C-alpha cells in the first residue's frame, strides 16, 4: 500500500455525487450530497462515519448498483452506468449459498461472467489456496467457522481479479480476535505477489480499523452524507496500536467524526457508557460450561483441546474465552486457558451462590453493567429506556454494535439479578424489591 498515487489517472473518480430517496412523508430524503474524491491504484481508502452517513450507499454507487441522483462515478475514466466489472464486493454477512461447497461458492462470479468450467475450477482453487482454505474445497458453509466463511468471501471476490475490492464492514460480524486475524490476512493478501488486487475501498464504523488498514480515511458527516475530512495515514505496515502515531491518528479521526477529542479513559465529563469496552457475545450458559470443563481438567487446557471437548470451532470459542477473561475467571497464556481462583469458585458453586458471585464479578469488571446499575439506582423511577441507552452507546459504535452490546449486558445483568428487562416496553428496571424500597 502507498499514500501517493502511482499514476495520475485514478481508478475510481467520484464527482459531486448526490443520492435522493423518496421520504417517508412523500418528500425527498437526501442521503449523499456533493461527494467528491479519487481512489488511486495501490491505495486502501476507508469510508468512516456513523449510521446514516451514507457509507454503504456510496459503496454501491462505486459498484454501479445504484444510479446517482446527481454527479458522476467514473472507473478508469469511463462513466459507470451499470454494474462496475472492475470491482468486487465483500459483505459483512458472508452471503454464501449454503447449498454450495466452498469451491462452488467461489466459482459463482466466474460462472456469471461465462468463464469456461476448466478455467473456472483452476482459478477458484488458486484463490482458495491464497486465502488459506486449501483442503476445504468440498466443505459446505455450515461446516466452517465465521472466520473461515469470510475467507471464502475473500476468495470469491478476488477470483474475478477486480481492480478494486469494495468491502462493506466485512469484519463486524466476527468476534474480536478473528476480526483482527482477518485484517492482518487482508494486508498480506494485498501485498501477495500473485494477488490481482491492490486497491480497496472499505466501509467501517471503527476508527481503529480505519487507522490500521487505510492509507486515507474519508470521514463522512450525516444527514446528508458529505466528506468532512480527508486524513492521510503515513504510518508503515504493520501498524502497532500502542504506537504514539497510531493513537494520534485515532484522536484526529475521532475529532473529525464527533467534533471533540477522546480521552484515554473515562473521566469527569466523559460518558462512561461510550468509554466502556465492547462485550464479547457469550451466554452465561456457555461461560459456565467452559469453566466447569476447565475445572474438571485440572484448571489448565490448550485452547484447541478445549474447543474439541466443547464441540466448538476455536474461532467460535473465543468470545466465551474473552468473557471468562473479562470477568476474571480465566487467563490465556501460550495458547492455554488457565482457571483463576475466582473462576474455580464460580465453577464449583451451587446455582444460587453462582448468581451472587457473577454479580460481584460483573460489577467489578464490566463497566457497562456497573454503569447501568448505577443509573438505575440514581433514577427516581428505577427505570431506563432501552433507546436511551442505545443512543449513548452509539457514540463509539454503530447502532447494530450498540444493540449487540446492550443485549449481552441485559442478559448478564438479568442472570445476576442486578436488573430486570421488560421486552414489551423496552425498559430496564431495578429488581422489584429495590423499587419498593425506593418508593
MOBEL-V989411 format. One record per backbone hydrogen bond with DSSP energy under -1.0 kcal/mol. NH is the residue of the N-H (numbers start at 1). CO is the residue of the C=O. If there is no record, write none. Layout:
# MOBEL-V989411
nh=NH co=CO
nh=NH co=CO
This chain:
# MOBEL-V989411
nh=2 co=42
nh=11 co=39
nh=12 co=39
nh=13 co=74
nh=14 co=37
nh=15 co=72
nh=17 co=35
nh=18 co=70
nh=19 co=32
nh=21 co=29
nh=23 co=27
nh=26 co=23
nh=29 co=21
nh=31 co=19
nh=32 co=19
nh=33 co=225
nh=35 co=17
nh=37 co=14
nh=39 co=12
nh=43 co=40
nh=45 co=200
nh=46 co=216
nh=47 co=202
nh=48 co=218
nh=49 co=204
nh=53 co=50
nh=58 co=54
nh=59 co=55
nh=60 co=56
nh=61 co=57
nh=62 co=58
nh=63 co=59
nh=65 co=60
nh=66 co=60
nh=69 co=18
nh=70 co=18
nh=72 co=15
nh=74 co=13
nh=75 co=78
nh=76 co=11
nh=78 co=75
nh=80 co=73
nh=84 co=63
nh=87 co=84
nh=88 co=164
nh=90 co=166
nh=95 co=93
nh=100 co=97
nh=102 co=139
nh=103 co=137
nh=105 co=101
nh=106 co=102
nh=107 co=103
nh=111 co=107
nh=112 co=108
nh=113 co=109
nh=114 co=111
nh=115 co=110
nh=120 co=116
nh=121 co=117
nh=122 co=118
nh=123 co=119
nh=124 co=120
nh=125 co=121
nh=126 co=122
nh=127 co=123
nh=128 co=124
nh=129 co=125
nh=130 co=126
nh=131 co=127
nh=132 co=129
nh=133 co=128
nh=136 co=133
nh=139 co=136
nh=143 co=140
nh=144 co=141
nh=149 co=145
nh=150 co=146
nh=151 co=147
nh=152 co=148
nh=153 co=149
nh=154 co=150
nh=155 co=151
nh=156 co=152
nh=157 co=153
nh=158 co=154
nh=159 co=155
nh=161 co=158
nh=163 co=86
nh=164 co=86
nh=165 co=199
nh=166 co=88
nh=167 co=201
nh=168 co=90
nh=169 co=203
nh=172 co=169
nh=174 co=171
nh=179 co=175
nh=180 co=176
nh=181 co=177
nh=182 co=178
nh=183 co=179
nh=184 co=180
nh=185 co=181
nh=186 co=182
nh=187 co=183
nh=188 co=184
nh=189 co=185
nh=190 co=186
nh=191 co=187
nh=195 co=192
nh=200 co=43
nh=201 co=165
nh=202 co=45
nh=203 co=167
nh=204 co=47
nh=210 co=206
nh=211 co=207
nh=212 co=208
nh=213 co=209
nh=214 co=210
nh=215 co=44
nh=216 co=44
nh=217 co=231
nh=218 co=46
nh=219 co=229
nh=220 co=48
nh=221 co=226
nh=223 co=52
nh=225 co=31
nh=228 co=219
nh=229 co=219
nh=231 co=217
nh=233 co=215
nh=243 co=240
nh=247 co=243
nh=248 co=244
nh=249 co=245
nh=250 co=246
nh=251 co=247
nh=252 co=248
nh=253 co=249
nh=254 co=250
nh=255 co=251
nh=256 co=252
nh=257 co=253
nh=258 co=254
nh=259 co=255
nh=270 co=267
nh=275 co=271
nh=282 co=280
nh=287 co=283
nh=288 co=284
nh=289 co=285
nh=290 co=286
nh=291 co=287
nh=292 co=288
nh=293 co=289
nh=294 co=290
nh=295 co=291
nh=296 co=292
nh=297 co=293
nh=298 co=295
nh=299 co=294
nh=301 co=337
nh=303 co=335
nh=306 co=302
nh=307 co=303
nh=308 co=304
nh=309 co=305
nh=310 co=306
nh=312 co=307
nh=317 co=313
nh=318 co=314
nh=321 co=317
nh=322 co=318
nh=323 co=319
nh=324 co=320
nh=325 co=321
nh=326 co=322
nh=327 co=323
nh=328 co=325
nh=329 co=324
nh=330 co=324
nh=331 co=338
nh=333 co=336
nh=336 co=333
nh=337 co=301
nh=338 co=331
nh=339 co=299
nh=340 co=329
nh=344 co=340
nh=345 co=341
nh=346 co=342
nh=347 co=343
nh=348 co=344
nh=354 co=350
nh=355 co=351
nh=356 co=352
nh=357 co=353
nh=358 co=354
nh=359 co=355
nh=360 co=356
nh=361 co=357
nh=362 co=358
nh=363 co=359
nh=364 co=360
nh=365 co=361
nh=366 co=362
nh=370 co=366
nh=371 co=367
nh=372 co=368
nh=373 co=369
nh=374 co=370
nh=375 co=371
nh=376 co=372
nh=377 co=373
nh=378 co=374
nh=384 co=428
nh=386 co=426
nh=389 co=385
nh=390 co=386
nh=391 co=387
nh=392 co=388
nh=393 co=389
nh=394 co=390
nh=395 co=392
nh=396 co=393
nh=402 co=398
nh=403 co=399
nh=404 co=400
nh=405 co=401
nh=406 co=402
nh=407 co=403
nh=408 co=404
nh=409 co=405
nh=410 co=406
nh=411 co=407
nh=412 co=408
nh=413 co=409
nh=414 co=410
nh=415 co=411
nh=416 co=412
nh=417 co=414
nh=418 co=413
nh=420 co=429
nh=422 co=427
nh=426 co=422
nh=427 co=422
nh=428 co=384
nh=429 co=420
nh=430 co=382
nh=435 co=431
nh=436 co=432
nh=437 co=433
nh=438 co=434
nh=439 co=435
